[in-house]
Amino acid sequence: MTRSPRSSLPAVAPQRLATTARLFLDLVAVPMLLRALFEVNLKVLDPEIDAHVARSVAFFLAACRNGGVS
């Protein structure tokens, strides 16, 4: 049996998955959702989404790989 890269991350262990998911939402999704709710002109927000997601996801995955999500 081969292990997937995901199975080696403590952050996605069953007992930590809910916390990890919550942190992902707090870091990646919620900031953009709140901005979208309060931004009068969504065209202002649109160019920022890709950079925000790339930066936030990279940070989140680095934390997952290095045990920083608890």
PDB file of N, H, CA, C and O in Angstrom:
ATOM      1  N   MET A   1       0.847  -1.187   0.000  1.00  0.00           N
ATOM      2  CA  MET A   1       0.000   0.000   0.000  1.00  0.00           C
ATOM      3  C   MET A   1       0.888   1.245   0.000  1.00  0.00           C
ATOM      4  O   MET A   1       1.818   1.350   0.800  1.00  0.00           O
ATOM      5  N   THR A   2       0.600   2.179  -0.893  1.00  0.00           N
ATOM      6  H   THR A   2      -0.155   2.094  -1.543  1.00  0.00           H
ATOM      7  CA  THR A   2       1.353   3.432  -0.928  1.00  0.00           C
ATOM      8  C   THR A   2       0.551   4.515  -0.235  1.00  0.00           C
ATOM      9  O   THR A   2      -0.677   4.554  -0.305  1.00  0.00           O
ATOM     10  N   ARG A   3       1.275   5.384   0.431  1.00  0.00           N
ATOM     11  H   ARG A   3       2.273   5.352   0.488  1.00  0.00           H
ATOM     12  CA  ARG A   3       0.619   6.499   1.138  1.00  0.00           C
ATOM     13  C   ARG A   3       0.540   7.698   0.214  1.00  0.00           C
ATOM     14  O   ARG A   3       1.486   8.010  -0.509  1.00  0.00           O
ATOM     15  N   SER A   4      -0.584   8.355   0.249  1.00  0.00           N
ATOM     16  H   SER A   4      -1.353   8.102   0.836  1.00  0.00           H
ATOM     17  CA  SER A   4      -0.717   9.582  -0.523  1.00  0.00           C
ATOM     18  C   SER A   4      -0.048  10.707   0.252  1.00  0.00           C
ATOM     19  O   SER A   4       0.089  10.614   1.472  1.00  0.00           O
ATOM     20  N   PRO A   5       0.377  11.779  -0.437  1.00  0.00           N
ATOM     21  CA  PRO A   5       0.966  12.914   0.280  1.00  0.00           C
ATOM     22  C   PRO A   5       0.020  13.470   1.336  1.00  0.00           C
ATOM     23  O   PRO A   5       0.465  13.929   2.389  1.00  0.00           O
ATOM     24  N   ARG A   6      -1.251  13.433   1.069  1.00  0.00           N
ATOM     25  H   ARG A   6      -1.613  13.060   0.215  1.00  0.00           H
ATOM     26  CA  ARG A   6      -2.228  13.956   2.011  1.00  0.00           C
ATOM     27  C   ARG A   6      -2.240  13.163   3.307  1.00  0.00           C
ATOM     28  O   ARG A   6      -2.401  13.736   4.385  1.00  0.00           O
ATOM     29  N   SER A   7      -2.071  11.851   3.212  1.00  0.00           N
ATOM     30  H   SER A   7      -1.940  11.385   2.336  1.00  0.00           H
ATOM     31  CA  SER A   7      -2.150  11.033   4.419  1.00  0.00           C
ATOM     32  C   SER A   7      -0.976  11.276   5.354  1.00  0.00           C
ATOM     33  O   SER A   7      -1.037  10.913   6.528  1.00  0.00           O
ATOM     34  N   SER A   8       0.083  11.880   4.853  1.00  0.00           N
ATOM     35  H   SER A   8       0.133  12.175   3.898  1.00  0.00           H
ATOM     36  CA  SER A   8       1.242  12.138   5.702  1.00  0.00           C
ATOM     37  C   SER A   8       1.162  13.497   6.402  1.00  0.00           C
ATOM     38  O   SER A   8       2.049  13.835   7.187  1.00  0.00           O
ATOM     39  N   LEU A   9       0.135  14.266   6.137  1.00  0.00           N
ATOM     40  H   LEU A   9      -0.586  13.992   5.499  1.00  0.00           H
ATOM     41  CA  LEU A   9      -0.020  15.573   6.767  1.00  0.00           C
ATOM     42  C   LEU A   9      -0.845  15.463   8.039  1.00  0.00           C
ATOM     43  O   LEU A   9      -2.019  15.096   7.976  1.00  0.00           O
ATOM     44  N   PRO A  10      -0.260  15.772   9.193  1.00  0.00           N
ATOM     45  CA  PRO A  10      -1.034  15.702  10.440  1.00  0.00           C
ATOM     46  C   PRO A  10      -2.258  16.613  10.418  1.00  0.00           C
ATOM     47  O   PRO A  10      -3.256  16.325  11.079  1.00  0.00           O
ATOM     48  N   ALA A  11      -2.190  17.697   9.672  1.00  0.00           N
ATOM     49  H   ALA A  11      -1.379  17.931   9.135  1.00  0.00           H
ATOM     50  CA  ALA A  11      -3.296  18.657   9.647  1.00  0.00           C
ATOM     51  C   ALA A  11      -4.571  18.078   9.053  1.00  0.00           C
ATOM     52  O   ALA A  11      -5.659  18.592   9.316  1.00  0.00           O
ATOM     53  N   VAL A  12      -4.460  17.016   8.255  1.00  0.00           N
ATOM     54  H   VAL A  12      -3.577  16.598   8.041  1.00  0.00           H
ATOM     55  CA  VAL A  12      -5.661  16.426   7.659  1.00  0.00           C
ATOM     56  C   VAL A  12      -6.011  15.084   8.295  1.00  0.00           C
ATOM     57  O   VAL A  12      -6.805  14.317   7.750  1.00  0.00           O
ATOM     58  N   ALA A  13      -5.416  14.809   9.444  1.00  0.00           N
ATOM     59  H   ALA A  13      -4.770  15.431   9.887  1.00  0.00           H
ATOM     60  CA  ALA A  13      -5.812  13.619  10.205  1.00  0.00           C
ATOM     61  C   ALA A  13      -7.265  13.792  10.638  1.00  0.00           C
ATOM     62  O   ALA A  13      -7.705  14.915  10.887  1.00  0.00           O
ATOM     63  N   PRO A  14      -8.005  12.710  10.730  1.00  0.00           N
ATOM     64  CA  PRO A  14      -9.439  12.827  11.052  1.00  0.00           C
ATOM     65  C   PRO A  14      -9.742  13.679  12.281  1.00  0.00           C
ATOM     66  O   PRO A  14     -10.720  14.427  12.278  1.00  0.00           O
ATOM     67  N   GLN A  15      -8.936  13.586  13.319  1.00  0.00           N
ATOM     68  H   GLN A  15      -8.141  12.979  13.322  1.00  0.00           H
ATOM     69  CA  GLN A  15      -9.214  14.345  14.539  1.00  0.00           C
ATOM     70  C   GLN A  15      -8.902  15.837  14.392  1.00  0.00           C
ATOM     71  O   GLN A  15      -9.314  16.632  15.236  1.00  0.00           O
ATOM     72  N   ARG A  16      -8.186  16.228  13.343  1.00  0.00           N
ATOM     73  H   ARG A  16      -7.851  15.582  12.657  1.00  0.00           H
ATOM     74  CA  ARG A  16      -7.845  17.637  13.147  1.00  0.00           C
ATOM     75  C   ARG A  16      -8.501  18.244  11.911  1.00  0.00           C
ATOM     76  O   ARG A  16      -8.343  19.437  11.651  1.00  0.00           O
ATOM     77  N   LEU A  17      -9.219  17.452  11.162  1.00  0.00           N
ATOM     78  H   LEU A  17      -9.347  16.483  11.374  1.00  0.00           H
ATOM     79  CA  LEU A  17      -9.764  17.917   9.887  1.00  0.00           C
ATOM     80  C   LEU A  17     -10.727  19.090  10.035  1.00  0.00           C
ATOM     81  O   LEU A  17     -10.685  20.017   9.225  1.00  0.00           O
ATOM     82  N   ALA A  18     -11.578  19.076  11.027  1.00  0.00           N
ATOM     83  H   ALA A  18     -11.613  18.323  11.685  1.00  0.00           H
ATOM     84  CA  ALA A  18     -12.533  20.183  11.214  1.00  0.00           C
ATOM     85  C   ALA A  18     -11.795  21.492  11.501  1.00  0.00           C
ATOM     86  O   ALA A  18     -12.153  22.540  10.963  1.00  0.00           O
ATOM     87  N   THR A  19     -10.777  21.431  12.341  1.00  0.00           N
ATOM     88  H   THR A  19     -10.487  20.580  12.778  1.00  0.00           H
ATOM     89  CA  THR A  19      -9.988  22.628  12.644  1.00  0.00           C
ATOM     90  C   THR A  19      -9.257  23.119  11.409  1.00  0.00           C
ATOM     91  O   THR A  19      -9.222  24.318  11.131  1.00  0.00           O
ATOM     92  N   THR A  20      -8.673  22.187  10.669  1.00  0.00           N
ATOM     93  H   THR A  20      -8.701  21.213  10.895  1.00  0.00           H
ATOM     94  CA  THR A  20      -7.947  22.547   9.451  1.00  0.00           C
ATOM     95  C   THR A  20      -8.882  23.196   8.434  1.00  0.00           C
ATOM     96  O   THR A  20      -8.523  24.193   7.809  1.00  0.00           O
ATOM     97  N   ALA A  21     -10.066  22.642   8.269  1.00  0.00           N
ATOM     98  H   ALA A  21     -10.358  21.832   8.778  1.00  0.00           H
ATOM     99  CA  ALA A  21     -11.038  23.212   7.326  1.00  0.00           C
ATOM    100  C   ALA A  21     -11.446  24.617   7.759  1.00  0.00           C
ATOM    101  O   ALA A  21     -11.563  25.517   6.928  1.00  0.00           O
ATOM    102  N   ARG A  22     -11.662  24.801   9.052  1.00  0.00           N
ATOM    103  H   ARG A  22     -11.567  24.069   9.727  1.00  0.00           H
ATOM    104  CA  ARG A  22     -12.055  26.119   9.566  1.00  0.00           C
ATOM    105  C   ARG A  22     -10.949  27.149   9.322  1.00  0.00           C
ATOM    106  O   ARG A  22     -11.219  28.282   8.923  1.00  0.00           O
ATOM    107  N   LEU A  23      -9.711  26.742   9.566  1.00  0.00           N
ATOM    108  H   LEU A  23      -9.491  25.822   9.890  1.00  0.00           H
ATOM    109  CA  LEU A  23      -8.588  27.651   9.335  1.00  0.00           C
ATOM    110  C   LEU A  23      -8.445  27.993   7.853  1.00  0.00           C
ATOM    111  O   LEU A  23      -8.115  29.125   7.501  1.00  0.00           O
ATOM    112  N   PHE A  24      -8.695  27.010   6.988  1.00  0.00           N
ATOM    113  H   PHE A  24      -8.963  26.090   7.275  1.00  0.00           H
ATOM    114  CA  PHE A  24      -8.647  27.267   5.549  1.00  0.00           C
ATOM    115  C   PHE A  24      -9.698  28.309   5.164  1.00  0.00           C
ATOM    116  O   PHE A  24      -9.406  29.257   4.435  1.00  0.00           O
ATOM    117  N   LEU A  25     -10.900  28.127   5.652  1.00  0.00           N
ATOM    118  H   LEU A  25     -11.137  27.357   6.244  1.00  0.00           H
ATOM    119  CA  LEU A  25     -11.958  29.093   5.351  1.00  0.00           C
ATOM    120  C   LEU A  25     -11.605  30.479   5.874  1.00  0.00           C
ATOM    121  O   LEU A  25     -11.787  31.477   5.176  1.00  0.00           O
ATOM    122  N   ASP A  26     -11.097  30.538   7.111  1.00  0.00           N
ATOM    123  H   ASP A  26     -10.949  29.727   7.678  1.00  0.00           H
ATOM    124  CA  ASP A  26     -10.734  31.827   7.708  1.00  0.00           C
ATOM    125  C   ASP A  26      -9.622  32.525   6.933  1.00  0.00           C
ATOM    126  O   ASP A  26      -9.618  33.750   6.818  1.00  0.00           O
ATOM    127  N   LEU A  27      -8.700  31.766   6.414  1.00  0.00           N
ATOM    128  H   LEU A  27      -8.704  30.771   6.507  1.00  0.00           H
ATOM    129  CA  LEU A  27      -7.544  32.343   5.738  1.00  0.00           C
ATOM    130  C   LEU A  27      -7.803  32.669   4.268  1.00  0.00           C
ATOM    131  O   LEU A  27      -7.354  33.701   3.768  1.00  0.00           O
ATOM    132  N   VAL A  28      -8.528  31.789   3.579  1.00  0.00           N
ATOM    133  H   VAL A  28      -8.893  30.951   3.986  1.00  0.00           H
ATOM    134  CA  VAL A  28      -8.676  31.928   2.123  1.00  0.00           C
ATOM    135  C   VAL A  28     -10.034  32.491   1.721  1.00  0.00           C
ATOM    136  O   VAL A  28     -10.106  33.484   0.996  1.00  0.00           O
ATOM    137  N   ALA A  29     -11.093  31.874   2.180  1.00  0.00           N
ATOM    138  H   ALA A  29     -11.035  31.068   2.769  1.00  0.00           H
ATOM    139  CA  ALA A  29     -12.418  32.217   1.657  1.00  0.00           C
ATOM    140  C   ALA A  29     -13.055  33.431   2.317  1.00  0.00           C
ATOM    141  O   ALA A  29     -13.531  34.329   1.621  1.00  0.00           O
ATOM    142  N   VAL A  30     -13.073  33.475   3.626  1.00  0.00           N
ATOM    143  H   VAL A  30     -12.687  32.746   4.191  1.00  0.00           H
ATOM    144  CA  VAL A  30     -13.808  34.525   4.335  1.00  0.00           C
ATOM    145  C   VAL A  30     -13.321  35.942   4.011  1.00  0.00           C
ATOM    146  O   VAL A  30     -14.154  36.826   3.815  1.00  0.00           O
ATOM    147  N   PRO A  31     -12.017  36.193   3.947  1.00  0.00           N
ATOM    148  CA  PRO A  31     -11.610  37.569   3.621  1.00  0.00           C
ATOM    149  C   PRO A  31     -12.176  38.070   2.289  1.00  0.00           C
ATOM    150  O   PRO A  31     -12.612  39.217   2.194  1.00  0.00           O
ATOM    151  N   MET A  32     -12.170  37.222   1.272  1.00  0.00           N
ATOM    152  H   MET A  32     -11.815  36.290   1.350  1.00  0.00           H
ATOM    153  CA  MET A  32     -12.709  37.645  -0.018  1.00  0.00           C
ATOM    154  C   MET A  32     -14.230  37.748   0.017  1.00  0.00           C
ATOM    155  O   MET A  32     -14.807  38.635  -0.613  1.00  0.00           O
ATOM    156  N   LEU A  33     -14.876  36.856   0.743  1.00  0.00           N
ATOM    157  H   LEU A  33     -14.408  36.136   1.255  1.00  0.00           H
ATOM    158  CA  LEU A  33     -16.334  36.937   0.861  1.00  0.00           C
ATOM    159  C   LEU A  33     -16.762  38.230   1.548  1.00  0.00           C
ATOM    160  O   LEU A  33     -17.704  38.891   1.110  1.00  0.00           O
ATOM    161  N   LEU A  34     -16.073  38.581   2.613  1.00  0.00           N
ATOM    162  H   LEU A  34     -15.309  38.044   2.969  1.00  0.00           H
ATOM    163  CA  LEU A  34     -16.407  39.832   3.304  1.00  0.00           C
ATOM    164  C   LEU A  34     -16.142  41.044   2.425  1.00  0.00           C
ATOM    165  O   LEU A  34     -16.940  41.981   2.387  1.00  0.00           O
ATOM    166  N   ARG A  35     -15.025  41.021   1.723  1.00  0.00           N
ATOM    167  H   ARG A  35     -14.377  40.260   1.753  1.00  0.00           H
ATOM    168  CA  ARG A  35     -14.749  42.133   0.807  1.00  0.00           C
ATOM    169  C   ARG A  35     -15.833  42.236  -0.253  1.00  0.00           C
ATOM    170  O   ARG A  35     -16.262  43.335  -0.606  1.00  0.00           O
ATOM    171  N   ALA A  36     -16.278  41.083  -0.765  1.00  0.00           N
ATOM    172  H   ALA A  36     -15.929  40.191  -0.478  1.00  0.00           H
ATOM    173  CA  ALA A  36     -17.310  41.089  -1.801  1.00  0.00           C
ATOM    174  C   ALA A  36     -18.633  41.627  -1.264  1.00  0.00           C
ATOM    175  O   ALA A  36     -19.376  42.291  -1.986  1.00  0.00           O
ATOM    176  N   LEU A  37     -18.921  41.343  -0.004  1.00  0.00           N
ATOM    177  H   LEU A  37     -18.317  40.804   0.582  1.00  0.00           H
ATOM    178  CA  LEU A  37     -20.167  41.850   0.584  1.00  0.00           C
ATOM    179  C   LEU A  37     -20.168  43.362   0.743  1.00  0.00           C
ATOM    180  O   LEU A  37     -21.206  44.006   0.591  1.00  0.00           O
ATOM    181  N   PHE A  38     -19.014  43.925   1.046  1.00  0.00           N
ATOM    182  H   PHE A  38     -18.171  43.402   1.170  1.00  0.00           H
ATOM    183  CA  PHE A  38     -18.962  45.356   1.351  1.00  0.00           C
ATOM    184  C   PHE A  38     -18.411  46.222   0.222  1.00  0.00           C
ATOM    185  O   PHE A  38     -18.468  47.448   0.307  1.00  0.00           O
ATOM    186  N   GLU A  39     -17.892  45.618  -0.811  1.00  0.00           N
ATOM    187  H   GLU A  39     -17.846  44.621  -0.880  1.00  0.00           H
ATOM    188  CA  GLU A  39     -17.338  46.383  -1.936  1.00  0.00           C
ATOM    189  C   GLU A  39     -18.481  46.844  -2.835  1.00  0.00           C
ATOM    190  O   GLU A  39     -19.299  46.039  -3.279  1.00  0.00           O
ATOM    191  N   VAL A  40     -18.527  48.113  -3.089  1.00  0.00           N
ATOM    192  H   VAL A  40     -17.863  48.768  -2.728  1.00  0.00           H
ATOM    193  CA  VAL A  40     -19.584  48.667  -3.936  1.00  0.00           C
ATOM    194  C   VAL A  40     -19.391  48.224  -5.380  1.00  0.00           C
ATOM    195  O   VAL A  40     -20.353  47.877  -6.066  1.00  0.00           O
ATOM    196  N   ASN A  41     -18.144  48.238  -5.836  1.00  0.00           N
ATOM    197  H   ASN A  41     -17.363  48.520  -5.279  1.00  0.00           H
ATOM    198  CA  ASN A  41     -17.840  47.880  -7.219  1.00  0.00           C
ATOM    199  C   ASN A  41     -17.006  46.605  -7.221  1.00  0.00           C
ATOM    200  O   ASN A  41     -15.819  46.643  -6.898  1.00  0.00           O
ATOM    201  N   LEU A  42     -17.612  45.479  -7.582  1.00  0.00           N
ATOM    202  H   LEU A  42     -18.577  45.449  -7.845  1.00  0.00           H
ATOM    203  CA  LEU A  42     -16.911  44.201  -7.549  1.00  0.00           C
ATOM    204  C   LEU A  42     -15.779  44.111  -8.561  1.00  0.00           C
ATOM    205  O   LEU A  42     -14.905  43.254  -8.435  1.00  0.00           O
ATOM    206  N   LYS A  43     -15.783  44.979  -9.556  1.00  0.00           N
ATOM    207  H   LYS A  43     -16.494  45.675  -9.658  1.00  0.00           H
ATOM    208  CA  LYS A  43     -14.682  44.982 -10.522  1.00  0.00           C
ATOM    209  C   LYS A  43     -13.377  45.407  -9.866  1.00  0.00           C
ATOM    210  O   LYS A  43     -12.300  45.105 -10.381  1.00  0.00           O
ATOM    211  N   VAL A  44     -13.458  46.095  -8.747  1.00  0.00           N
ATOM    212  H   VAL A  44     -14.333  46.340  -8.328  1.00  0.00           H
ATOM    213  CA  VAL A  44     -12.264  46.481  -7.989  1.00  0.00           C
ATOM    214  C   VAL A  44     -11.652  45.247  -7.327  1.00  0.00           C
ATOM    215  O   VAL A  44     -10.430  45.122  -7.247  1.00  0.00           O
ATOM    216  N   LEU A  45     -12.487  44.357  -6.865  1.00  0.00           N
ATOM    217  H   LEU A  45     -13.480  44.458  -6.931  1.00  0.00           H
ATOM    218  CA  LEU A  45     -12.045  43.165  -6.155  1.00  0.00           C
ATOM    219  C   LEU A  45     -11.529  42.072  -7.091  1.00  0.00           C
ATOM    220  O   LEU A  45     -10.600  41.344  -6.741  1.00  0.00           O
ATOM    221  N   ASP A  46     -12.105  41.960  -8.239  1.00  0.00           N
ATOM    222  H   ASP A  46     -12.859  42.552  -8.524  1.00  0.00           H
ATOM    223  CA  ASP A  46     -11.801  40.873  -9.170  1.00  0.00           C
ATOM    224  C   ASP A  46     -10.305  40.681  -9.445  1.00  0.00           C
ATOM    225  O   ASP A  46      -9.839  39.543  -9.396  1.00  0.00           O
ATOM    226  N   PRO A  47      -9.536  41.727  -9.731  1.00  0.00           N
ATOM    227  CA  PRO A  47      -8.116  41.503 -10.027  1.00  0.00           C
ATOM    228  C   PRO A  47      -7.297  41.032  -8.812  1.00  0.00           C
ATOM    229  O   PRO A  47      -6.186  40.530  -8.976  1.00  0.00           O
ATOM    230  N   GLU A  48      -7.829  41.189  -7.622  1.00  0.00           N
ATOM    231  H   GLU A  48      -8.732  41.597  -7.488  1.00  0.00           H
ATOM    232  CA  GLU A  48      -7.098  40.811  -6.412  1.00  0.00           C
ATOM    233  C   GLU A  48      -7.297  39.352  -6.016  1.00  0.00           C
ATOM    234  O   GLU A  48      -6.526  38.822  -5.215  1.00  0.00           O
ATOM    235  N   ILE A  49      -8.299  38.707  -6.552  1.00  0.00           N
ATOM    236  H   ILE A  49      -8.926  39.137  -7.202  1.00  0.00           H
ATOM    237  CA  ILE A  49      -8.664  37.363  -6.096  1.00  0.00           C
ATOM    238  C   ILE A  49      -7.555  36.349  -6.367  1.00  0.00           C
ATOM    239  O   ILE A  49      -7.169  35.613  -5.458  1.00  0.00           O
ATOM    240  N   ASP A  50      -7.037  36.293  -7.581  1.00  0.00           N
ATOM    241  H   ASP A  50      -7.351  36.890  -8.319  1.00  0.00           H
ATOM    242  CA  ASP A  50      -6.020  35.293  -7.913  1.00  0.00           C
ATOM    243  C   ASP A  50      -4.792  35.412  -7.015  1.00  0.00           C
ATOM    244  O   ASP A  50      -4.289  34.404  -6.519  1.00  0.00           O
ATOM    245  N   ALA A  51      -4.307  36.626  -6.803  1.00  0.00           N
ATOM    246  H   ALA A  51      -4.716  37.445  -7.206  1.00  0.00           H
ATOM    247  CA  ALA A  51      -3.122  36.831  -5.966  1.00  0.00           C
ATOM    248  C   ALA A  51      -3.415  36.443  -4.521  1.00  0.00           C
ATOM    249  O   ALA A  51      -2.583  35.819  -3.862  1.00  0.00           O
ATOM    250  N   HIS A  52      -4.587  36.808  -4.030  1.00  0.00           N
ATOM    251  H   HIS A  52      -5.263  37.316  -4.565  1.00  0.00           H
ATOM    252  CA  HIS A  52      -4.956  36.461  -2.661  1.00  0.00           C
ATOM    253  C   HIS A  52      -5.010  34.944  -2.474  1.00  0.00           C
ATOM    254  O   HIS A  52      -4.469  34.417  -1.501  1.00  0.00           O
ATOM    255  N   VAL A  53      -5.651  34.254  -3.392  1.00  0.00           N
ATOM    256  H   VAL A  53      -6.090  34.682  -4.182  1.00  0.00           H
ATOM    257  CA  VAL A  53      -5.779  32.799  -3.276  1.00  0.00           C
ATOM    258  C   VAL A  53      -4.408  32.134  -3.371  1.00  0.00           C
ATOM    259  O   VAL A  53      -4.091  31.260  -2.565  1.00  0.00           O
ATOM    260  N   ALA A  54      -3.602  32.532  -4.334  1.00  0.00           N
ATOM    261  H   ALA A  54      -3.860  33.242  -4.989  1.00  0.00           H
ATOM    262  CA  ALA A  54      -2.269  31.930  -4.483  1.00  0.00           C
ATOM    263  C   ALA A  54      -1.432  32.126  -3.222  1.00  0.00           C
ATOM    264  O   ALA A  54      -0.799  31.186  -2.742  1.00  0.00           O
ATOM    265  N   ARG A  55      -1.427  33.315  -2.701  1.00  0.00           N
ATOM    266  H   ARG A  55      -1.940  34.079  -3.091  1.00  0.00           H
ATOM    267  CA  ARG A  55      -0.634  33.624  -1.502  1.00  0.00           C
ATOM    268  C   ARG A  55      -1.179  32.889  -0.279  1.00  0.00           C
ATOM    269  O   ARG A  55      -0.411  32.298   0.479  1.00  0.00           O
ATOM    270  N   SER A  56      -2.472  32.920  -0.085  1.00  0.00           N
ATOM    271  H   SER A  56      -3.097  33.400  -0.701  1.00  0.00           H
ATOM    272  CA  SER A  56      -3.090  32.309   1.093  1.00  0.00           C
ATOM    273  C   SER A  56      -2.982  30.788   1.072  1.00  0.00           C
ATOM    274  O   SER A  56      -2.677  30.172   2.093  1.00  0.00           O
ATOM    275  N   VAL A  57      -3.229  30.185  -0.079  1.00  0.00           N
ATOM    276  H   VAL A  57      -3.477  30.685  -0.909  1.00  0.00           H
ATOM    277  CA  VAL A  57      -3.150  28.731  -0.182  1.00  0.00           C
ATOM    278  C   VAL A  57      -1.714  28.264   0.015  1.00  0.00           C
ATOM    279  O   VAL A  57      -1.482  27.255   0.681  1.00  0.00           O
ATOM    280  N   ALA A  58      -0.745  28.980  -0.551  1.00  0.00           N
ATOM    281  H   ALA A  58      -0.933  29.800  -1.092  1.00  0.00           H
ATOM    282  CA  ALA A  58       0.660  28.611  -0.351  1.00  0.00           C
ATOM    283  C   ALA A  58       1.025  28.658   1.126  1.00  0.00           C
ATOM    284  O   ALA A  58       1.697  27.757   1.628  1.00  0.00           O
ATOM    285  N   PHE A  59       0.593  29.689   1.818  1.00  0.00           N
ATOM    286  H   PHE A  59       0.047  30.421   1.411  1.00  0.00           H
ATOM    287  CA  PHE A  59       0.853  29.822   3.250  1.00  0.00           C
ATOM    288  C   PHE A  59       0.174  28.702   4.029  1.00  0.00           C
ATOM    289  O   PHE A  59       0.783  28.099   4.913  1.00  0.00           O
ATOM    290  N   PHE A  60      -1.079  28.425   3.704  1.00  0.00           N
ATOM    291  H   PHE A  60      -1.574  28.915   2.986  1.00  0.00           H
ATOM    292  CA  PHE A  60      -1.841  27.388   4.386  1.00  0.00           C
ATOM    293  C   PHE A  60      -1.199  26.020   4.193  1.00  0.00           C
ATOM    294  O   PHE A  60      -1.049  25.268   5.156  1.00  0.00           O
ATOM    295  N   LEU A  61      -0.818  25.685   2.960  1.00  0.00           N
ATOM    296  H   LEU A  61      -0.941  26.295   2.177  1.00  0.00           H
ATOM    297  CA  LEU A  61      -0.203  24.384   2.702  1.00  0.00           C
ATOM    298  C   LEU A  61       1.155  24.253   3.382  1.00  0.00           C
ATOM    299  O   LEU A  61       1.508  23.177   3.864  1.00  0.00           O
ATOM    300  N   ALA A  62       1.912  25.338   3.423  1.00  0.00           N
ATOM    301  H   ALA A  62       1.625  26.213   3.032  1.00  0.00           H
ATOM    302  CA  ALA A  62       3.192  25.303   4.138  1.00  0.00           C
ATOM    303  C   ALA A  62       2.958  25.020   5.615  1.00  0.00           C
ATOM    304  O   ALA A  62       3.706  24.256   6.226  1.00  0.00           O
ATOM    305  N   ALA A  63       1.935  25.623   6.191  1.00  0.00           N
ATOM    306  H   ALA A  63       1.328  26.244   5.696  1.00  0.00           H
ATOM    307  CA  ALA A  63       1.610  25.362   7.593  1.00  0.00           C
ATOM    308  C   ALA A  63       1.202  23.910   7.795  1.00  0.00           C
ATOM    309  O   ALA A  63       1.599  23.284   8.778  1.00  0.00           O
ATOM    310  N   CYS A  64       0.415  23.373   6.874  1.00  0.00           N
ATOM    311  H   CYS A  64       0.093  23.881   6.075  1.00  0.00           H
ATOM    312  CA  CYS A  64      -0.003  21.971   6.968  1.00  0.00           C
ATOM    313  C   CYS A  64       1.206  21.032   6.908  1.00  0.00           C
ATOM    314  O   CYS A  64       1.284  20.057   7.656  1.00  0.00           O
ATOM    315  N   ARG A  65       2.133  21.334   6.023  1.00  0.00           N
ATOM    316  H   ARG A  65       2.070  22.126   5.415  1.00  0.00           H
ATOM    317  CA  ARG A  65       3.313  20.466   5.864  1.00  0.00           C
ATOM    318  C   ARG A  65       4.248  20.544   7.055  1.00  0.00           C
ATOM    319  O   ARG A  65       4.979  19.593   7.330  1.00  0.00           O
ATOM    320  N   ASN A  66       4.236  21.652   7.760  1.00  0.00           N
ATOM    321  H   ASN A  66       3.642  22.425   7.537  1.00  0.00           H
ATOM    322  CA  ASN A  66       5.188  21.853   8.851  1.00  0.00           C
ATOM    323  C   ASN A  66       4.554  21.805  10.227  1.00  0.00           C
ATOM    324  O   ASN A  66       5.154  22.267  11.198  1.00  0.00           O
ATOM    325  N   GLY A  67       3.361  21.260  10.328  1.00  0.00           N
ATOM    326  H   GLY A  67       2.874  20.885   9.539  1.00  0.00           H
ATOM    327  CA  GLY A  67       2.719  21.062  11.611  1.00  0.00           C
ATOM    328  C   GLY A  67       2.179  22.325  12.258  1.00  0.00           C
ATOM    329  O   GLY A  67       1.911  22.334  13.460  1.00  0.00           O
ATOM    330  N   GLY A  68       2.014  23.384  11.488  1.00  0.00           N
ATOM    331  H   GLY A  68       2.232  23.377  10.512  1.00  0.00           H
ATOM    332  CA  GLY A  68       1.568  24.652  12.050  1.00  0.00           C
ATOM    333  C   GLY A  68       0.063  24.806  12.175  1.00  0.00           C
ATOM    334  O   GLY A  68      -0.406  25.835  12.659  1.00  0.00           O
ATOM    335  N   VAL A  69      -0.693  23.826  11.760  1.00  0.00           N
ATOM    336  H   VAL A  69      -0.311  22.990  11.366  1.00  0.00           H
ATOM    337  CA  VAL A  69      -2.148  23.889  11.855  1.00  0.00           C
ATOM    338  C   VAL A  69      -2.567  22.991  13.007  1.00  0.00           C
ATOM    339  O   VAL A  69      -2.403  21.773  12.947  1.00  0.00           O
ATOM    340  N   SER A  70      -3.111  23.601  14.059  1.00  0.00           N
ATOM    341  H   SER A  70      -3.244  24.590  14.108  1.00  0.00           H
ATOM    342  CA  SER A  70      -3.553  22.778  15.192  1.00  0.00           C
ATOM    343  C   SER A  70      -4.831  23.336  15.786  1.00  0.00           C
ATOM    344  O   SER A  70      -5.358  22.780  16.749  1.00  0.00           O
TER     345      SER A  70
END
